[in-house]
């Protein structure tokens, strides 16, 4: 989640050749599709344009997922949800 930002494309580059499928969820508010250009030709990457706050979408995307890398910025979550959000 948050796969097209600063860190996500690097993780995708590392795991795409080991994984059966890589699903990237991003709302592209800050991330860029161009950042994923190196992993798209593998045919193992699905991009979902959506927001992590959409619980139904996240539940749908997570079906069959074994590993999750959540890399959206906590700063963004803090601005959206309030100051009670703490980094993990």
N, C-alpha and C positions, 0 to 999 in steps of 0.2 A: 504494500500500500504506500502511496506516495512514491511510486516507482520511476517517475520521470524528472525528479528534481536533482539535487546535487549528488546524493549518495546512491539512490536507487539504480541508475544505469550501471554503476560499477558493480553492484551486487548482481544484477542481471547478467553482466558479462562473465562473472565468475561462476554462476550456477547454471547457465543455459546449456552448457555442454554435458552436464551431469544429470540434469533433470529431464523427466519425460515431457513436462510442460511447465512453462513459467507464465503466470497470470499477473499482469501489472494493472493495479487500480490507481487511477490518478484523476483529479478533476481539472488538471492543467491550468490551474490558477497561477502557478509559478513554474511548474515543470514544463518541459518542452518535448514534443514528440520527436524532434530531431535528436534529442539526447539518447534515444533508443535505437537509432539507425544501425548500430553494429550488431544488435541481437535479432532484429526482425528477419534477416535472410535465413536464419536457422529453421524457420517454420515451426518452432517450438514455443513461440511467444504469442500470447493473447493480450490485447490491451483493452481494458474496460474504462471508458470515460465516465467517471462518476465520483461522488463525494462520500467520504468515509462516514459522514453523519447520517447517510441513508442506510439504516439498519437492515432493511429488506434487501437492498442491493448487496451489502456486505455478506449477509447470510447466504445469498444466492451464489456469489462469487466464491465463497469459502467451501462450497460443496465439493468434496473429494480432495481438498487441499491437505497435504501432509505437513508442510512447513510454511510458516508465515514470517516474513521480514517486514516489520512496520517501521517505515522511515519518514513519515511526515513530521514536520517540525513541531515540537512541543509549543514553541512560541505561537504558532498559528492556532493550535488548540486552545491555548490560554486566551488568545484574543476572542475566539469564538465562544468558548464555554465558560470563561471566567477564570479568576485567579486561583481557584481551588484545584486546578489540574496540576499534578506534580509529575515530573519526569520519572520514568521507571529506572 
